[in-house]
Amino acid sequence: MQDADGLRLYQAMSTLRAVRRLRPDPIPDAVLRRLVEAASWGPTGGNRQPWRVILVRDGERKRALGELYRAVWSPYATRSRRELERAPEAARARGAKALAAGDYLAAHFGEAPVIAIFCFNPTDMAITDEHLDRPSVVGGASVYPSVQNFLLAARAEGLGCVLTTLLCQREDEVRTLLRVPADWHTCAAIPLGRPLLRGHGPLARRPPEKLAFSDGWGSAFE
């Protein structure tokens, strides 16, 4: 049985929805500071903390980010809708709902009170899989736990949030717009704001039995 703190943590994790419809109300500096502090508690290789976050609140910069986001969302959404046509009916309904929310976010991305742009420096990472014959992912272990802490802290503060990565496709423009140094790169963009609708709530995920094995691949975990 969890204690009260543990119960609250599990509740936060199990209700951290992707919230894409946000109010324009400003977010106090003290709240943003708490989110960044929560991110700082995330584990990183060698405790190097090879990430930084840019909290974009300037209207012109947000509008520019919104234009870039719309440009990459449109082809992504078109491909996703084509794929949905071949999916089972129940999956089509869920997918259509998610895409509608994505369309709203794309149309209003630049209107979020804050857009948090997470950046990383690969020279400070122990990327132990970079020579393997597959996509390298290990470097993200020194960034995305901090991003997740940021999201959970936003949830605790009553803020809506969603982790997006599409802007990485326009990294050069984002780096120029936000004056990101040449040796730093982007890995996440998180629009933040008070939820416009219901906001966070129960998640739909696979059960543990579908995700875990006992002692070896394919051995049932029950």
URLIN-V549379 format. One record per pair of residues at least 4 apart in sequence whose C-alpha atoms are under 6 Angstrom apart, sorted by sequence separation. I is the first residue (numbers start at 1). J is the second residue. D is the distance in whole Angstrom. If there is no record, write none. Layout:
<<I:J:D> <I:J:D>>
This chain:
<<2:6:5> <69:73:6> <73:77:6> <91:95:6> <92:96:6> <105:109:5> <140:144:6> <155:159:5> <171:175:6> <175:179:6> <195:199:5> <208:212:6> <213:217:6> <2:7:5> <44:49:6> <87:92:6> <154:159:5> <175:180:5> <213:218:6> <214:219:5> <130:136:5> <213:219:5> <214:220:6> <129:136:6> <213:220:5> <214:221:5> <84:92:6> <213:221:5> <212:221:6> <127:138:6> <127:139:5> <209:221:6> <125:139:6> <165:188:5> <164:188:6> <164:189:5> <163:190:5> <162:190:6> <161:191:6> <161:192:5> <160:192:6> <160:193:5> <159:193:5> <160:194:5> <159:194:5> <160:195:5> <70:106:5> <66:109:5> <66:110:4> <63:110:5> <62:110:5> <57:114:5> <56:114:6> <56:115:5> <55:115:6> <55:116:5> <54:116:6> <54:117:5> <121:184:5> <53:117:5> <120:184:5> <53:118:4> <120:185:5> <52:118:6> <119:185:5> <52:119:5> <119:186:4> <51:119:5> <118:186:6> <119:187:6> <51:120:4> <118:187:6> <50:120:6> <118:188:5> <50:121:5> <117:188:6> <117:189:5> <116:189:6> <50:124:6> <116:190:5> <115:190:6> <115:191:4> <114:191:6> <114:192:5> <112:191:6> <113:193:6> <20:105:5> <26:113:5> <24:112:6> <24:113:5> <45:142:6> <44:142:4> <69:167:6> <42:145:5> <42:146:4> <39:146:4> <39:149:5> <38:149:6> <39:150:5> <38:150:6> <35:150:5> <35:153:5> <19:160:5> <19:161:5> <19:162:6> <18:162:5> <23:193:6> <22:193:5> <23:194:5> <22:194:6> <23:195:6> <22:195:5> <23:196:5> <22:196:5> <21:196:5> <19:199:6> <17:200:5> <16:200:6> <15:200:6> <15:201:4> <15:202:5> <15:203:6>>
